[in-house]
Each structure stands twice: as structure tokens, then as C-alpha cells.
């Protein structure tokens, strides 16, 4: 009997790509449904009764971890998928949980599927997986926490979301400015941070800037369109992003 799988990812191309990869490389897996949100996934879990999940970590609104919490009683084996989240990957390794980094490597996918097959056929292995998931979700230092890992020249710097004032891009580098006046330079592109930060709290106001809306003090048109942060910093808002920015702060 094939392994019944549900793919959960907010990006349609990513869902379809993983479905095709499973079809081409893992004939023992049957993709019974694909979901673009946590809410849709819950409905499909109830309808299709999958045995395993391929779950995107970062999704707008309700993320993959929130979905997992809501269906924890089903004890579904899961393989996490992520474009980039160094802190999350570190936590998965520590808890011996499987993950696939995007773009997904076919050999890594095969390895993950072999492990899923064992989890569904071996009760002891399945119970160990459930315990590892519980440990991850109950660990204050897990990816469920409100910290971001900034890869710097000296290693990883863990910064609380609320401490970030704004991020500034310079070519392929990104500087993270925090409220204690410090700055951390990362070799990662600002797009990576945009993907991994909470879209309800962080907004890309310009191709070179992301601001923390919790530190937004006001908006000024005096010398161009500027977001005013509570630190006194003035961050330019591009014309293209201005309508979305004004709509965002009107509902914030």
C-alpha cells in the first residue's frame, strides 16, 4: 500500500514541484492532496486522512508549527520543508527531525521518504518521532520562539524579533539594526530575511529596507516618504510600496 501524503506549502509552484519529485523518485508515496494554508490543510487532513505530512515552515498568517499544534492529537509523521532558516534547521537536527531544504535534492527526498515509511510501520520509531515533535514545540529555544538567527562572519547571532528595529540591504549583504544601537552584518540577502520574518510584524518598505512595525512611530512626507521609528531613525518608503504601507499602518 502506498504512503498517503499531504503537501502543505503556501507557494503553488513549490507544492507542484514537490508532487512531481515524489512521483518521479518515490513511487511508494501517493500525494492525496495539497494545501496552500494551515486552514486548508486541516480540512484536507480530515477529508483525506493522510498518513504523513510534508510541511512548509514559513507560511503567511498561520505557520506550519501552528498547524502542527492543532493536529498534534493525530500524531502524524512530518517532514519539514524550508527555503532558509538556520535556527530552525539547527533545532531539527538537535531533535533528530527530518527536514528538506529548498530547492529539494532528490536523494535527500528519497532518504526522508524511507524514514517516513519506517515511522509508519514501526510503532517504536513512530512514538520516538512524536516525542521529538513534542520536545521541539515545548522548547523555548525552538523555531517557535520569536528569535531570528543572523548568520554573521563570526557565526550565528540570535536576535529577538522585538529587538530588531530595521534591516538594510547592501548588495548581497544585510545589516540588522537593533534597539540597543548595535548592528549585525549578515552575508544573507535581504530577501532571505523577508521570507523568514513574521509578515504581520515586519514590512519591506523599500528594496533596501525592512522595518519592524512594532517600532513604527509615524509617517512623514516632509523630506520624501519616510517611516519614523521610535529610535528616531527615518527609513525611506518607496513609491511602489507606499500604498501597501499606508494600508498596513491603517490596520496595524
Backbone as CSV, one residue per row, in Angstrom:
resi,resn,N_x,N_y,N_z,CA_x,CA_y,CA_z,C_x,C_y,C_z
1,UNK,0.840,-1.197,0.000,0.000,0.000,0.000,0.883,1.257,0.000
2,UNK,0.575,2.215,-0.871,1.371,3.446,-0.902,1.172,4.277,0.359
3,UNK,2.157,5.109,0.639,2.121,6.010,1.783,1.326,7.249,1.381
4,UNK,0.238,7.509,2.083,-0.642,8.622,1.736,-0.093,9.922,2.330
5,UNK,0.191,10.894,1.451,0.866,12.114,1.899,0.072,13.364,1.553
6,UNK,0.174,14.357,2.433,-0.376,15.684,2.190,0.778,16.672,2.126
7,UNK,0.805,17.489,1.070,1.811,18.535,0.925,1.186,19.863,1.348
8,UNK,1.849,20.565,2.264,1.348,21.859,2.747,2.409,22.921,2.484
9,UNK,2.079,23.868,1.599,3.013,24.939,1.243,2.207,26.076,0.643
10,UNK,2.489,27.311,1.050,1.701,28.432,0.531,2.061,28.797,-0.908
11,UNK,3.185,28.277,-1.424,3.587,28.572,-2.798,3.157,27.437,-3.721
12,UNK,2.322,27.753,-4.701,1.774,26.726,-5.589,2.873,26.020,-6.379
13,UNK,3.891,26.777,-6.824,4.992,26.166,-7.580,5.753,25.164,-6.717
14,UNK,5.940,25.507,-5.442,6.658,24.610,-4.534,5.859,23.330,-4.296
15,UNK,4.539,23.466,-4.146,3.691,22.283,-3.956,3.780,21.364,-5.169
16,UNK,3.628,21.953,-6.338,3.628,21.159,-7.568,4.993,20.536,-7.815
17,UNK,6.051,21.271,-7.523,7.402,20.747,-7.715,7.642,19.532,-6.823
18,UNK,7.227,19.628,-5.563,7.416,18.505,-4.650,6.553,17.318,-5.075
19,UNK,5.346,17.571,-5.531,4.473,16.477,-6.002,5.123,15.722,-7.165
20,UNK,5.685,16.474,-8.112,6.333,15.854,-9.272,7.573,15.079,-8.847
21,UNK,8.338,15.659,-7.911,9.542,14.973,-7.429,9.191,13.664,-6.736
22,UNK,8.122,13.665,-5.960,7.683,12.437,-5.298,7.212,11.409,-6.329
23,UNK,6.502,11.867,-7.312,6.008,10.981,-8.369,7.164,10.341,-9.133
24,UNK,8.198,11.143,-9.408,9.336,10.653,-10.195,10.327,9.812,-9.395
25,UNK,10.461,10.119,-8.106,11.517,9.488,-7.312,11.037,8.540,-6.212
26,UNK,9.777,8.691,-5.808,9.294,7.922,-4.658,7.925,7.303,-4.980
27,UNK,7.905,6.251,-5.791,6.628,5.633,-6.174,5.849,5.054,-4.994
28,UNK,6.533,4.887,-3.857,5.855,4.358,-2.675,4.993,5.410,-1.978
29,UNK,5.038,6.643,-2.467,4.245,7.733,-1.877,3.119,8.125,-2.832
30,UNK,1.923,8.275,-2.286,0.774,8.778,-3.045,0.356,10.117,-2.452
31,UNK,0.491,11.185,-3.222,0.054,12.506,-2.762,-1.465,12.572,-2.905
32,UNK,-2.156,12.555,-1.770,-3.625,12.519,-1.801,-4.234,13.915,-1.884
33,UNK,-3.449,14.941,-1.502,-3.960,16.317,-1.553,-2.808,17.284,-1.329
34,UNK,-3.053,18.545,-1.711,-2.084,19.621,-1.477,-2.840,20.819,-0.919
35,UNK,-2.235,21.472,0.074,-2.888,22.611,0.736,-1.993,23.831,0.683
36,UNK,-2.621,25.002,0.533,-1.874,26.243,0.460,-1.879,27.048,1.740
37,UNK,-2.551,26.535,2.781,-2.609,27.238,4.066,-2.879,26.231,5.172
38,UNK,-2.661,26.662,6.399,-2.910,25.785,7.548,-4.395,25.437,7.645
39,UNK,-5.239,26.418,7.407,-6.685,26.181,7.477,-7.123,25.149,6.439
40,UNK,-6.631,25.301,5.228,-6.954,24.351,4.162,-6.399,22.968,4.485
41,UNK,-5.221,22.930,5.082,-4.596,21.656,5.441,-5.439,20.888,6.454
42,UNK,-5.974,21.588,7.448,-6.805,20.914,8.458,-8.015,20.258,7.801
43,UNK,-8.621,20.978,6.871,-9.783,20.446,6.166,-9.404,19.206,5.356
44,UNK,-8.259,19.260,4.711,-7.823,18.136,3.877,-7.362,16.944,4.699
45,UNK,-6.801,17.216,5.872,-6.428,16.119,6.777,-7.676,15.358,7.197
46,UNK,-8.723,16.097,7.508,-9.986,15.473,7.915,-10.605,14.686,6.758
47,UNK,-10.517,15.253,5.557,-11.163,14.624,4.395,-10.372,13.451,3.841
48,UNK,-9.041,13.601,3.718,-8.241,12.600,3.007,-7.482,11.640,3.920
49,UNK,-7.427,11.927,5.213,-6.755,11.057,6.182,-5.337,10.651,5.742
50,UNK,-4.471,11.631,5.503,-3.093,11.287,5.113,-2.356,10.607,6.257
51,UNK,-1.324,9.847,5.892,-0.504,9.185,6.902,0.709,10.025,7.289
52,UNK,1.129,10.912,6.364,2.316,11.740,6.610,2.105,13.135,6.032
53,UNK,2.903,14.091,6.535,2.850,15.476,6.049,4.214,15.913,5.532
54,UNK,4.193,16.652,4.416,5.346,17.438,4.000,4.934,18.880,4.264
55,UNK,5.573,19.512,5.228,5.058,20.760,5.787,6.032,21.925,5.662
56,UNK,5.582,22.979,4.976,6.368,24.209,4.886,6.366,24.900,6.248
57,UNK,7.519,25.414,6.658,7.612,26.081,7.957,6.980,27.463,7.916
58,UNK,7.421,28.257,6.929,7.005,29.655,6.876,5.835,29.837,5.925
59,UNK,4.679,30.185,6.483,3.511,30.500,5.665,2.874,31.765,6.227
60,UNK,2.344,32.618,5.361,1.704,33.843,5.855,0.560,33.525,6.807
61,UNK,0.386,34.361,7.808,-0.694,34.120,8.768,-0.310,32.998,9.718
62,UNK,-0.990,31.880,9.610,-0.743,30.734,10.482,0.364,29.868,9.891
63,UNK,1.457,29.694,10.617,2.581,28.956,10.052,2.459,27.448,10.288
64,UNK,3.474,26.720,9.804,3.444,25.269,9.888,3.420,24.740,11.306
65,UNK,4.091,25.428,12.216,4.123,24.966,13.599,2.753,25.098,14.261
66,UNK,2.054,26.166,13.944,0.708,26.352,14.474,-0.211,25.235,13.988
67,UNK,-0.075,24.877,12.715,-0.855,23.759,12.176,-0.539,22.481,12.937
68,UNK,0.751,22.228,13.156,1.141,21.002,13.865,0.516,20.927,15.245
69,UNK,0.532,22.054,15.948,-0.067,22.069,17.286,-1.548,21.697,17.231
70,UNK,-2.230,22.191,16.204,-3.677,21.985,16.127,-4.055,20.549,15.760
71,UNK,-3.101,19.803,15.180,-3.407,18.411,14.816,-2.490,17.433,15.554
72,UNK,-1.903,17.893,16.654,-0.935,17.069,17.395,-1.537,15.745,17.841
73,UNK,-2.848,15.744,18.130,-3.503,14.530,18.618,-3.502,13.409,17.577
74,UNK,-3.302,13.759,16.303,-3.296,12.754,15.236,-1.943,12.056,15.117
75,UNK,-0.919,12.666,15.712,0.429,12.093,15.730,0.921,11.728,14.329
76,UNK,0.780,12.673,13.396,1.200,12.447,12.015,2.711,12.652,11.869
77,UNK,3.410,11.692,11.277,4.819,11.916,10.964,4.953,13.077,9.983
78,UNK,6.002,13.868,10.142,6.141,15.066,9.320,7.576,15.249,8.858
79,UNK,7.716,15.725,7.615,8.997,16.193,7.100,8.829,17.682,6.848
80,UNK,9.666,18.489,7.469,9.590,19.936,7.301,10.299,20.352,6.012
81,UNK,9.775,21.381,5.360,10.461,21.955,4.195,10.683,23.437,4.471
82,UNK,11.837,23.944,4.052,12.146,25.346,4.313,13.110,25.887,3.271
83,UNK,12.882,27.149,2.867,13.789,27.797,1.926,15.086,28.165,2.637
84,UNK,14.970,28.699,3.858,16.150,29.014,4.650,15.728,29.444,6.040
85,UNK,16.232,28.767,7.035,16.017,29.177,8.414,17.046,28.443,9.255
86,UNK,18.213,29.066,9.397,19.340,28.414,10.055,18.995,27.960,11.472
87,UNK,18.248,28.782,12.180,17.887,28.454,13.561,16.968,27.231,13.595
88,UNK,16.003,27.190,12.649,15.088,26.052,12.584,15.844,24.774,12.248
89,UNK,16.745,24.839,11.272,17.491,23.646,10.880,18.312,23.117,12.047
90,UNK,18.885,24.024,12.794,19.675,23.642,13.970,18.797,22.891,14.980
91,UNK,17.593,23.383,15.178,16.674,22.758,16.130,16.209,21.392,15.634
92,UNK,15.968,21.276,14.334,15.544,19.981,13.790,16.641,18.943,13.974
93,UNK,17.880,19.338,13.701,19.000,18.412,13.871,19.108,17.968,15.325
94,UNK,18.954,18.926,16.221,19.077,18.643,17.649,18.006,17.657,18.109
95,UNK,16.818,17.748,17.511,15.714,16.860,17.895,15.584,15.653,16.976
96,UNK,16.558,15.454,16.076,16.573,14.318,15.148,15.309,14.269,14.299
97,UNK,14.850,15.432,13.849,13.666,15.511,12.992,14.102,15.781,11.556
98,UNK,13.312,15.276,10.617,13.676,15.396,9.218,13.233,16.720,8.618
99,UNK,14.066,17.241,7.741,13.722,18.465,7.019,14.341,18.391,5.631
100,UNK,13.754,19.136,4.710,14.267,19.254,3.348,14.470,20.735,3.051
101,UNK,15.687,21.088,2.673,15.957,22.479,2.297,15.598,22.697,0.835
102,UNK,14.895,23.803,0.574,14.590,24.156,-0.809,15.790,24.864,-1.443
103,UNK,16.104,24.609,-2.711,15.480,23.618,-3.586,15.795,22.194,-3.110
104,UNK,14.804,21.340,-3.192,14.903,19.992,-2.622,15.758,19.090,-3.501
105,UNK,16.668,18.391,-2.856,17.539,17.445,-3.545,16.840,16.080,-3.630
106,UNK,16.797,15.453,-4.805,16.099,14.168,-4.963,16.591,13.075,-4.016
107,UNK,17.899,13.021,-3.791,18.433,11.989,-2.898,18.007,12.226,-1.447
108,UNK,17.978,13.503,-1.040,17.504,13.828,0.297,16.025,13.476,0.450
109,UNK,15.266,13.693,-0.622,13.844,13.357,-0.607,13.654,11.850,-0.434
110,UNK,14.417,11.075,-1.157,14.325,9.608,-1.034,14.651,9.170,0.383
111,UNK,15.702,9.778,0.952,16.085,9.433,2.326,14.966,9.754,3.305
112,UNK,14.345,10.924,3.125,13.254,11.324,4.014,12.062,10.386,3.890
113,UNK,11.770,9.958,2.677,10.639,9.054,2.464,10.915,7.686,3.085
114,UNK,12.145,7.222,2.985,12.494,5.943,3.637,12.255,6.031,5.139
115,UNK,12.612,7.174,5.708,12.405,7.345,7.154,10.916,7.416,7.481
116,UNK,10.140,8.101,6.632,8.689,8.173,6.853,8.066,6.780,6.812
117,UNK,8.509,5.958,5.883,7.988,4.592,5.768,8.249,3.806,7.056
118,UNK,9.445,4.018,7.622,9.776,3.332,8.871,8.913,3.845,10.016
119,UNK,8.686,5.162,10.044,7.880,5.740,11.125,6.451,5.215,11.118
120,UNK,5.915,4.943,9.930,4.524,4.470,9.837,4.406,2.964,10.049
121,UNK,5.523,2.246,9.902,5.464,0.776,10.042,6.035,0.273,11.361
122,UNK,6.832,1.110,12.018,7.482,0.718,13.271,6.921,1.570,14.413
123,UNK,6.061,0.993,15.265,5.438,1.777,16.349,6.442,2.462,17.266
124,UNK,7.556,1.792,17.547,8.561,2.378,18.438,9.183,3.614,17.794
125,UNK,9.513,3.518,16.508,10.094,4.663,15.794,9.075,5.796,15.699
126,UNK,7.806,5.436,15.472,6.754,6.444,15.398,6.582,7.184,16.711
127,UNK,6.630,6.443,17.819,6.485,7.052,19.142,7.659,7.981,19.438
128,UNK,8.854,7.572,19.004,10.041,8.410,19.213,9.919,9.715,18.420
129,UNK,9.375,9.630,17.215,9.179,10.815,16.366,8.189,11.782,17.024
130,UNK,7.098,11.229,17.561,6.096,12.064,18.226,6.718,12.775,19.428
131,UNK,7.528,12.062,20.175,8.198,12.660,21.341,9.135,13.786,20.919
132,UNK,9.833,13.576,19.797,10.745,14.605,19.299,9.985,15.848,18.866
133,UNK,8.831,15.667,18.225,7.994,16.799,17.838,7.514,17.569,19.063
134,UNK,7.088,16.831,20.089,6.623,17.470,21.316,7.756,18.257,21.971
135,UNK,8.946,17.679,21.970,10.099,18.362,22.558,10.394,19.652,21.806
136,UNK,10.293,19.597,20.481,10.541,20.787,19.670,9.536,21.887,19.988
137,UNK,8.258,21.503,20.067,7.210,22.503,20.274,7.189,23.042,21.699
138,UNK,7.748,22.295,22.632,7.764,22.749,24.031,9.077,23.414,24.425
139,UNK,10.038,23.431,23.494,11.343,24.007,23.779,11.307,25.510,23.531
140,UNK,11.563,26.329,24.576,11.538,27.780,24.383,12.601,28.271,23.414
141,UNK,13.591,27.454,23.123,14.626,27.842,22.183,14.400,27.276,20.799
142,UNK,13.202,26.745,20.541,12.902,26.142,19.247,12.546,27.215,18.228
143,UNK,12.314,26.819,16.954,11.914,27.803,15.956,10.569,28.451,16.262
144,UNK,9.856,27.911,17.257,8.588,28.524,17.637,8.822,29.803,18.431
145,UNK,10.038,29.994,18.889,10.322,31.201,19.656,10.428,32.397,18.723
146,UNK,10.434,33.575,19.307,10.458,34.794,18.488,11.881,35.315,18.366
147,UNK,12.738,34.485,17.804,14.118,34.891,17.558,14.471,34.585,16.111
148,UNK,15.415,35.333,15.598,15.904,35.078,14.254,17.405,34.837,14.347
149,UNK,17.871,33.859,13.585,19.295,33.570,13.555,19.927,34.359,12.426
150,UNK,20.892,35.195,12.769,21.565,36.024,11.759,22.948,35.425,11.511
151,UNK,23.152,34.824,10.340,24.485,34.286,10.024,25.459,35.439,9.792
152,UNK,26.445,35.548,10.645,27.419,36.631,10.517,28.798,36.039,10.248
153,UNK,29.785,36.895,10.116,31.136,36.414,9.850,31.696,35.616,11.015
154,UNK,31.145,35.836,12.206,31.654,35.148,13.396,30.791,33.957,13.814
155,UNK,29.794,33.608,13.017,28.905,32.502,13.364,27.455,32.942,13.337
156,UNK,26.659,32.396,14.246,25.245,32.746,14.311,24.981,33.679,15.482
157,UNK,24.245,34.742,15.230,23.808,35.651,16.288,22.288,35.522,16.388
158,UNK,21.798,35.167,17.580,20.355,35.007,17.781,19.785,36.314,18.324
159,UNK,18.832,36.888,17.602,18.261,38.188,17.964,16.753,38.053,18.120
160,UNK,16.227,38.544,19.225,14.783,38.534,19.424,14.122,39.461,18.410
161,UNK,12.973,39.033,17.914,12.255,39.842,16.928,11.981,41.250,17.445
162,UNK,11.568,41.338,18.716,11.188,42.659,19.239,12.376,43.606,19.368
163,UNK,13.601,43.053,19.326,14.795,43.890,19.435,15.244,44.457,18.092
164,UNK,14.695,43.923,17.006,15.084,44.402,15.676,14.343,45.695,15.362
165,UNK,15.088,46.732,14.994,14.483,47.993,14.562,14.203,47.953,13.062
166,UNK,15.259,47.675,12.304,15.096,47.569,10.855,16.288,46.831,10.257
167,UNK,16.146,46.446,8.997,17.209,45.768,8.269,17.501,46.564,7.004
168,UNK,18.772,46.663,6.661,19.174,47.423,5.484,20.031,46.558,4.567
169,UNK,19.677,46.545,3.283,20.421,45.754,2.308,21.543,46.577,1.690
170,UNK,22.646,45.888,1.413,23.758,46.496,0.684,24.343,45.401,-0.198
171,UNK,24.008,45.455,-1.493,24.359,44.373,-2.419,23.755,43.061,-1.902
172,UNK,24.569,42.047,-1.686,24.032,40.763,-1.216,24.117,40.627,0.300
173,UNK,24.562,41.681,0.988,24.668,41.659,2.446,23.467,42.367,3.080
174,UNK,23.215,42.054,4.344,22.132,42.700,5.081,22.638,43.095,6.463
175,UNK,22.360,44.321,6.857,22.710,44.780,8.203,21.452,44.842,9.043
176,UNK,21.486,44.198,10.212,20.358,44.190,11.138,20.644,45.199,12.247
177,UNK,19.775,46.194,12.386,19.921,47.230,13.413,18.986,46.908,14.579
178,UNK,19.521,46.885,15.790,18.721,46.547,16.964,18.563,47.763,17.875
179,UNK,17.617,47.670,18.795,17.269,48.855,19.592,18.327,49.235,20.622
180,UNK,19.313,48.353,20.836,20.411,48.717,21.742,21.509,49.493,21.001
181,UNK,21.227,49.827,19.721,22.180,50.607,18.947,23.211,49.774,18.208
182,UNK,23.174,48.450,18.390,24.148,47.588,17.730,23.688,47.246,16.315
183,UNK,24.632,46.807,15.517,24.310,46.350,14.164,25.060,45.044,13.895
184,UNK,24.393,44.131,13.213,24.990,42.850,12.861,24.926,42.690,11.346
185,UNK,26.077,42.447,10.731,26.125,42.290,9.279,26.045,40.808,8.922
186,UNK,25.102,40.495,8.049,24.907,39.120,7.605,25.265,38.998,6.127
187,UNK,25.772,37.837,5.759,26.106,37.583,4.356,24.893,37.154,3.552
188,UNK,23.723,37.086,4.194,22.499,36.672,3.511,21.786,37.869,2.892
189,UNK,21.141,37.613,1.746,20.387,38.650,1.045,19.153,39.040,1.850
190,UNK,18.718,40.270,1.706,17.563,40.743,2.477,16.300,39.947,2.161
191,UNK,16.220,39.344,0.965,15.065,38.515,0.616,14.913,37.326,1.565
192,UNK,16.059,36.800,2.023,16.031,35.667,2.951,15.326,36.070,4.243
193,UNK,15.657,37.253,4.755,15.024,37.729,5.988,13.550,38.049,5.748
194,UNK,13.243,38.627,4.595,11.850,38.942,4.278,11.001,37.678,4.291
195,UNK,11.555,36.579,3.792,10.844,35.305,3.745,10.625,34.731,5.137
196,UNK,11.612,34.915,6.017,11.579,34.226,7.306,11.014,35.040,8.467
197,UNK,10.906,36.350,8.314,10.339,37.163,9.390,8.821,37.198,9.303
198,UNK,8.171,37.396,10.434,6.713,37.424,10.513,6.159,38.588,9.687
199,UNK,5.384,38.312,8.616,4.879,39.401,7.765,3.885,40.314,8.471
200,UNK,3.368,39.882,9.612,2.455,40.739,10.371,3.217,41.799,11.171
201,UNK,4.508,41.556,11.380,5.306,42.480,12.199,6.392,43.202,11.405
202,UNK,6.824,42.592,10.314,7.908,43.174,9.539,7.429,43.490,8.126
203,UNK,7.788,44.682,7.645,7.290,45.130,6.343,8.443,45.689,5.519
204,UNK,8.523,45.236,4.267,9.571,45.729,3.374,9.077,47.012,2.719
205,UNK,9.557,48.136,3.229,9.082,49.439,2.767,9.823,49.917,1.517
206,UNK,10.934,49.257,1.217,11.816,49.714,0.143,12.658,48.508,-0.264
207,UNK,13.193,48.521,-1.472,14.008,47.374,-1.892,15.200,47.142,-0.963
208,UNK,15.598,48.192,-0.247,16.771,48.087,0.630,16.438,48.052,2.114
209,UNK,15.147,48.152,2.472,14.810,48.255,3.903,13.594,47.404,4.285
210,UNK,13.716,46.763,5.447,12.592,46.120,6.129,12.501,46.750,7.510
211,UNK,11.304,47.166,7.923,11.162,47.756,9.256,10.317,46.852,10.147
212,UNK,10.545,46.989,11.450,9.719,46.319,12.452,8.560,47.258,12.789
213,UNK,7.353,46.861,12.422,6.181,47.720,12.620,5.924,48.029,14.097
214,UNK,6.434,47.188,14.985,6.243,47.441,16.413,7.059,48.646,16.883
215,UNK,8.032,49.051,16.075,8.843,50.226,16.412,8.503,51.418,15.534
216,UNK,7.408,51.331,14.803,6.990,52.433,13.939,6.298,53.507,14.778
217,UNK,6.814,54.723,14.700,6.262,55.832,15.482,5.339,56.710,14.645
218,UNK,5.639,56.809,13.349,4.817,57.659,12.498,5.279,57.619,11.054
219,UNK,4.683,58.487,10.267,5.000,58.565,8.845,5.113,60.034,8.466
220,UNK,6.174,60.380,7.730,6.417,61.775,7.374,6.559,61.926,5.858
221,UNK,5.933,62.989,5.330,6.092,63.321,3.915,7.018,64.531,3.741
222,UNK,7.567,65.023,4.857,8.373,66.248,4.840,9.530,66.218,3.870
223,UNK,10.387,65.229,3.979,11.542,65.091,3.091,11.431,63.775,2.339
224,UNK,10.374,63.660,1.547,10.098,62.382,0.904,9.264,61.529,1.832
225,UNK,8.857,60.384,1.387,8.049,59.483,2.212,8.957,58.707,3.158
226,UNK,8.783,58.952,4.454,9.663,58.347,5.450,8.871,57.670,6.566
227,UNK,9.271,56.454,6.898,8.757,55.795,8.096,9.599,56.284,9.267
228,UNK,8.939,56.750,10.329,9.643,57.266,11.502,9.602,56.202,12.592
229,UNK,10.777,55.736,13.009,10.848,54.719,14.053,11.008,55.371,15.419
230,UNK,10.701,54.622,16.465,10.762,55.221,17.806,12.191,55.516,18.252
231,UNK,13.165,55.035,17.487,14.562,55.362,17.774,14.950,56.695,17.155
232,UNK,14.049,57.262,16.329,14.343,58.488,15.607,14.837,58.246,14.190
233,UNK,15.074,56.988,13.844,15.546,56.666,12.502,14.461,56.954,11.468
234,UNK,14.875,57.497,10.329,13.973,57.761,9.211,14.295,56.768,8.099
235,UNK,13.298,55.973,7.728,13.504,54.923,6.726,12.668,55.243,5.492
236,UNK,13.298,55.338,4.322,12.540,55.693,3.111,11.515,54.625,2.723
237,UNK,10.345,55.118,2.288,9.300,54.231,1.783,9.200,54.480,0.278
238,UNK,9.389,53.455,-0.527,9.372,53.639,-1.978,7.950,53.912,-2.466
239,UNK,7.850,54.560,-3.612,6.534,54.853,-4.180,5.750,53.573,-4.439
240,UNK,6.448,52.551,-4.890,5.772,51.288,-5.207,5.184,50.629,-3.967
241,UNK,5.886,50.780,-2.836,5.438,50.121,-1.597,4.513,51.009,-0.776
242,UNK,4.413,52.309,-1.136,3.661,53.260,-0.317,2.190,52.871,-0.122
243,UNK,1.435,52.523,-1.175,0.022,52.171,-0.955,-0.152,51.008,0.023
244,UNK,0.669,49.958,-0.134,0.577,48.805,0.774,0.989,49.201,2.189
245,UNK,2.002,50.065,2.278,2.473,50.510,3.594,1.385,51.292,4.326
246,UNK,0.750,52.248,3.619,-0.309,53.056,4.246,-1.494,52.182,4.623
247,UNK,-1.802,51.204,3.773,-2.903,50.287,4.086,-2.558,49.454,5.319
248,UNK,-1.298,49.050,5.402,-0.842,48.247,6.533,-0.941,49.031,7.852
249,UNK,-0.430,50.260,7.859,-0.411,51.010,9.129,-1.808,51.473,9.522
250,UNK,-2.718,51.584,8.581,-4.100,51.960,8.915,-4.832,50.833,9.639
251,UNK,-4.337,49.604,9.469,-4.972,48.457,10.134,-4.112,47.891,11.240
252,UNK,-2.964,48.522,11.476,-1.995,47.980,12.462,-2.433,48.324,13.884
